[in-house]
Amino acid sequence: MSQSSTANTVTMTAGADLSAESNRYKIVKLSAANTVVLAAADTDVFFGTLERGAISGQPVHVQIAGMAKVRAGAAITAGARVSSDAAGKAKTGAVADMILGTAVETAAADTEIIWVKLSMSGILLA
C-alpha cells in the first residue's frame, strides 16, 4: 500500500456497535439522519468507509471521498469495481450491485486492506 490518503472524512453517529477493530475500513451506509451502520448487501446505498468506530450512539469517522482504505471480503483485482458483501467488506462488483469505487490494488484474500478510489457511482449495469 504505497498510496497516501488525504482525509475526506465526516463525523457521524454509530447506529450500532462499530467499536471492534475488525470493523475498521468496512463499508457503511446511512441508517438514519447523521447515523451509519455497516453495509449489509451489495444493493445498499453506500455512504463511505469506517475510519474509526465507536459504540452505538457515539461519534465515528467516515471517509466519504478520495482514496480510502477498505477491508476486503474476498480476492479483488486491481481495477475492479468494488461493492460490499453482507458483512460490510469489499467484493468485486457484479451487474446490479451498487459500486463504492475502483480497487487501486489487489486483495489476495479475506480481511486484507486495500486502497479504493471512492466514487459511489451507483449501480453497475454491465
N, C-alpha and C positions, 0 to 999 in steps of 0.2 A: 504494500500500500504506500505508494510514493507520493500521492496527491496530498494536498492540504485543503482544509475547508475554511471558507470564510463564513462565519456564523450568520445564518439567516434564520434565527430562532425566535420563537414566541413563547411566552409563559401561558400555560393553560392550567386547568384543574384536572386532576386524575379522577376519572369516573369509576375506577376500580383500583384494587391494589396493584400498582405497577412498580413496586419498590424492588423486586427481585432483580439482581444483576443480569439474569438471563433475559429480561425484558428490554435491556438497553439495546438500542439500534433496531428495534422492531417497528413495524409499520402500524400507525394509529389512524383512527377515524374519529370524527365528532360523534358524541353520543347525546349531547345537549349543548346549549349555549356555553361557549368557552370551556367545554369539557371533552376530554378524549379518553378512549379505551382502545385496546388492541384491535386491529383489523381482524375479522373472523371469516372472511370469504374473499375470493378473487373478484366478486361483484360489488364489494363495498366501495364507497367513495372515500378515497384516501385523503388524509389531511397532512401527513408528513411522517417523520421518523422520530422515535423517542430518544432524546439525547440524555436525559436524566429523569428517572422515575421517582415516585413517591407513593405513599399510601393514599387510599381513596380520600378525596376532599382536599388534598394538599397540592401545591403548585408543582408542575412538571414542565420541562423544557422540551420543545418540539421543533425540529428543523423542518422548515416548510419550503425552502428554495435552495438552489445551488447544488454543490456536491455534498452528498450525505453518506455516512457510514450506515450500512444496512446488514442485518443478520440474515444469512441465507438459511433456507429450509431444505435445500437440495442443491445439486450441482447446477450452476448457471454459467453460461458462456459470455465472455466479454462481447458487448454489442447487442446482447439480447434485451428485449423489452422485459421489464420486471413488474410482477404483480405480487399478490400476497396469498399465502396459504391460510388454513384455518387457525393457525397459531400466531399470525402476525409476522411470519418470517417470509423473506423474499423467495419467489419461484419464477421460473420463466413464464412470461405471459403467453396466453393462448387466445384464440378467437373468442370474443365476447367477454374477456377479462378486462377489468379496469387496469390502467397502466400507471405505475408510480413513476417510472423513469427508465433510463437505459443503463445497463451494467457497464461500468468502465473497466472492470477487471473480472477475472474468472473465479468462481467459487467451486472448489472441488467437492465439497460435502456440506451436510447439515451443520449449522451453527457457525460456519466461517463468516467473518466480517469482510464485506467488500464495499468499494465505492460505487455509488449510483448517482448519475446526474438526474436530479429530480425534475420532472416535467408535469406529472399528474395530468396527462394528456387525454384522459377519458378512456373510451372503450376501444380495444384493438379489434379492428374489423376484418383484417386478413393478414 
